[in-house]
Amino acid sequence: MHSYGLLDAARPVVLDDLTRLAARVFDTPMSTVTLIDRDRQWFAGATGMAGNEDPRSVSFCAHLVDHPRPLIVEDARADDRFRSYPNVVGAPFIRFYAGVPLISDDGYVLGSVCVIDREPRRIGDHEVAMLGDLAAQAYGHLAAFRDQIRLTALDRELSRLTRRERDLIATVSHELRTPVATMQGYLEMLAEQEELAPYRRLIEPIRRNGDRLVRMVDHLLAGTRPDDTPPRAERLVDLAEAARGAASACETLAVTRGVTVTVTIRTDQVYVVGESPALVQAVEHLIRNAILFSPPGSAVRVGLDGAEVEVSDDGAGIPDEELPYVFERFYRGRFAEEQAVPGMGLGLAIAWRIVSAHGGRLAIASGGPGHGTLARITLPAAGPIG
């Protein structure tokens, strides 16, 4: 009952309107949408009733909780169940009552929609069915109120979790960056000492791993940046140059994994408006993904045609059931987990965010497991294509 948020709250106009309609249709001076609480009845909608609540002990509607079917009382003064009720012998002098239960989707009786008169009367099955239709409309409104409450609570919880995530990322990044930067500084000083030359082969791997840790922190920060973050510095970007730069940045990884990267520029002088380093980073993530999921000896193809950049491979591919989730942060597919492919599940999420911030679209297609993957970036062109 409390999940609907209507007890002790201002009556919704839409429920008051529904009771006015019921009173007009049945030609009665009173009508209510009543909710049955532990010790009281609450009028979530009302016409012709004084006050917002009554004790449950004098509630006609409460009888429907244990007997969830229409209750028709033609003359309360002649009914042993109600003849001594204060609201029958006194104001508002109820004689006629017709109520239909409000039943939730999960089967709970919440209360009723009823019409009330000060004179005895009778109604037929047709009128009872009409009252049932009004009860269905009333429950539809109740369900909408509850859904809104749940959505609001969910939105607050998501906002809280998002803040916690950003705080955690910022804290972890700071705690990692500061000591690693200090270590890197000392390693550079040690590398310059001639007397330590015999130990440089030991110092160099430490420095490389420190650089790798810094890149991971930057990767983490980029992956948790809000999706609607706009480009920092917009200018004309040569898309062909961005594609070549991204491929060049992946050369070391490609050599290490035994994969060949080829770049084919089908259209020269293609410009887009945006942030050059970010666009290079987006393409780089696609190429890195393709390399990491390709077997040794295979090729990754980077192609530029107009304002579209395509990255394709002949690697592991993506199962159809995983495609809807590939742009989610920290999502790693089954193959990545089983084969221990390096990464945090942020590459495609970062690329998607960057492309979206530039007004473009990133699409991923796959022939299924073992049949490779095609990633396509489509951006709005801002310069000549020829």
N, C-alpha and C positions, 0 to 999 in steps of 0.2 A: 504493500500500500504506500509506504513512504517513498518508494522509488519513483512515483509519479510526480512528487514535489508539489502536490496541491493542498495538502492538509495545512491549515493555518496560513494559507497564502491568499492573495487577492484572487477573486473569482475570475477565471478567463472569460473574456467577452464572448468568445465563440460558444461556450457552454451556457451562458445566460441566454444567448440568442436561441440556442436549441430548445431550452425550456420554454421560451416565449412561443416558439413554433408549436411545441407540444400542447401548451395551454390553448392556443388558438385552434389547433386542429380538433382537440377534444372538447373545446368550449368549457374549460374548467378555470377557476380563478387561481389555481396553484399548480406548479410543476417543479420538480427538482431532478438534478443529477446528483445522487447521494452516494457518498463513500462511507463505508462502515469501518470505523476504527475500533480499537479494543473496547473502549468504554463510551463511545459516542458515535453519532452520525454527523458527517460534515457535508454541507451543501456546496459542492464544487460548481454547481450552476443552479440558479433558482429564480423563480418568478412567483411573486405573491406571498413569499414566506418572510416572516420577521426573524432577523438574526441569521447566523451562519451555521449553527450547530444545535443539536439536541442530545440529551442522554440516550444511550443505546437502549435503555430499558423502556423507552416509549417509542421506539423506532419500528414502524411497519416494515421498512426496508430490511431490517436486520433478520427478519424471518426468511429472507431469500438466501441468506448465507448457507444455512443448513438444508434448505429446500430450493435449489436453483431452478425454479420454474416460475412462470407468471403468477403473481398473487393478485386476485381480484376480490375486493371487499366492497360489496354493494351497499351495505349499511353497517358502519362500525358500531352503532348503538345496539344493533341486534346480533352482534358477533361476540361470543363469550371471550374470545382472545383479546379483544380491543375495547370492549364497552367501558372499562374503568380507566382507560388511559387518560392522563391529564389533558392531552391535546385533542381528545374526543369530547370529554365533558366540559372542557374549557377551550380557550383560544388555541388554535384557529378553528376549533369545532369541526374536526374532520368527520365526515359521514361516509364519503366514497373515496376509495383508494384503488388505483390500478398501477402495478409496478412490474417491470421486466428486469431480470438480473443483468448486471454488467459483468461479463465473464472474460477474463484475460486469455491470451493465446495459450498460456500454459495451464488453463483450467481453474484458476482461482476466481472466486466470486468477490468482486470488489465493492459492489453496492447495487444500485438500481437506477433506472430512469422511470419516474412515476408521474402520474397526474392525480390531483386531489381536488375534491369538491366538498362544499358544506351541505350538499343535499344528496340523498340517496339516489343511485342511478344504476343502470346496467349497460354493459357493452358486449359486443359479439366477438367472434373469432377474428373477423376482419380488422376490427379496431385493435385487438391484442397484437395481431401481426404487424400493424402499423407502428405500435409502440415498440415492438421488437426491432423494427428497422431504425427507429430513432436511437435505441440503445446501441445498435451496431455503429451508428455514426458517432455516438458519444464515446464509445471505446476507441474508435479510430483516432479521435482527438487526444484521448488519454495516452494512447500508444505513442503519438507524435510528441507529446510533452515529455514522456519518459525517454524517447530516443534523443531528444534535444539535450536533456540533462546528461545522458550518457555520453553524447558527443562532446559536450562542453567539458565533462570530467576527463574524457580521453584526450582532448586537446590540451588541457592543463597538464596531464601526466606526460604527454609527448613533449611539451615545452620544457617540463622539468627534466626529463631524461636527456633532451637535447642540450640543455644547459650543463647538466652533469657530464655529458660526454665531452663537450667543449672544454669544460674546466679540467677534466681528466687529461685530455690531449694536451692542453696548454701546460699543465703541471708536469706531465711525463716528458714533454718536449724540452721544457726548461731544465728539468733535472738531468736529462741526457745530454743536452747540448752543452751546458756549462762545463761539466767535467771532461767531455770529449774534446771540446775546444781547447781546454787547458792541456790535455794530453798531446793534442796535435802540435801545440806550440812548443812543448818540451821536446817532442820528437824531432821537429825541425831544427831546434837548437843542437840536439845530439848529432843529427846528421851532418851538421857543419863542422863538427870537431874532427880534425884530421886523425887524432890518436884513436878515434873510435871507428875508423874506416873498416877494420876487419869485422865489425859487428853490424855494418849497414844491412847485410842480408837478413839480419834478424829484425832490425828497425823498420825496414820497408814493409813487410807484411803487417806489422802493427799499424803503421800509418795508413795502409790501404783499407784495413778493416775499420779504422776510425773514420775514414772518408765514407765508407759504406754505411756506417751507423748514422752519420750526419745526413746522408741521402735518404735513409729510411725515415728519419725524423721529418725531413722536409716533405717526403712522400705522404706521411701520416697527416701532416698539417694541411697539405693540399687536398687530401681526400676528405677532410672534415670541414672544409670551407663551405659556407652556405651555397646552395645551388644557384641562387639568384645573384651571386656576386658578379658585378659587371667587370669587363676588362679594365685594367688599371690605366693603360695609356693607349688610346685608339689612334691608329695611323694606318696608312696603306701598307699591307703586308704582301710580299711576293710569295704566293702559295707554292710555286715550284721550288723556290729557295728554302721555304719552310720544310717541304718534303725531303729535300736533299739533306738539310741540316739534321732532321730527325733520324734519317737512315745513317748518317755519319756518326751520330751519338751512340748508335747501337752496334757499331762495327766490332768493338771488343767483345761484346756479348755473343755476337754471331760467330766470331772466330772460335771463342771458347766452346760454344755448343756445336760447332761443325756445320753451321747453316749458312747458306749464301743469301745475301740480300741484293736484289736488283731494283733499280729505280728507272721507270719509264715515264718521261714527260711528253705527253701527247699534244699539249697545248702550251705555248710559251706566253709569258707576260699575262699571267692571271693574278689579279690583285683582289684582296678582300680587306675590309676595314676591321681592325682589331688589334690585339696585343701579340706581337710576333713571338716572344718566348713562350707564351701560353699555347699558341697554335702548334709550335714546334713540339712542345711537351705532349699535346694531345696525340699527334701523329706518332711520336716516339713511344707512347704507351701502347698503341696498337701494334707497332712493329715489335716491341719487346715481347708482348703477349704472343705474337705469332712465332717468334723465335723460340720462346720457352716451351711452346706446345708442339714444336716441329721436331721430327727425328733427325739425327745427324745425317748429313748428305743431302738433305732436302733444301728447297728454296723458298724464300719469302719474297713476294712480289709487291712492290709499291708502285702504283700508277697514278698519274694526274691527268684528268681529262676535264677541261673546263674548270669549274669551281668544285669539282669532286675529287677527293683523294680516296683511293682504294688500297687496302692492304689485304692480301690473300696468302694462304699457305696450304700445304698438303698434310697438315698435322692431325692432331687427335680429334678435332672437331668438337661440337657441343651437342649433347642430347637435346631433343626437342623440349623435354620437360624442364630443362635448365635455362633455356633462352630467355624466358620472361624475367629472370632474376640477375642476369649478368651485369646490369648497371647498378645493382645495389651495393652499397659500401660493405666491405669485408666479406662479400660473398665469394666462396671458392667452390668450384664444381667438384664432382666426384673424382674426375681424372686428376685434378690438381692435388687432391688429398691423397689419393692412392699412390701417385708417382712422386709425391713430395716436391712438386714444382715450386720454386722459390716465389715469394710474394705474399702480400697481405690482403689480396682481394680488393685493391683500391684502384688499380690501373684503369679499368674500363669506366669506373665511377668518375674518376678525375677527368678522363677524356670526354665523357658525356657532359659533365658540368661545363667544361671549357667550351665545347662546341655549342651547347645550348645558350651560354652567355653571349656567344657571337651570333646568335640568331640562326644557327644552323641545325642540322639533324645528324645524328649518328645512328646507323643501323648495323645490326650484326645478323648474318645469315650463315647457316651451316648445313652441310649435307648429311650431318649426323656423325656419330662416332667413327673416327678413322677416315673421314672424307673431307677434312680441312674446314677452314673458316674464312669468310669474307666480311671485312669491316669496311663500311663506306661512310665517309664524312662529306656532307653536302652543305656548302656555305653560300650565302648571297654574294655574288660577284660584284666588285666595285670598280673594276678596271677592264681594259680591253682584253678580249679573248681572241687570239689569232694565231 
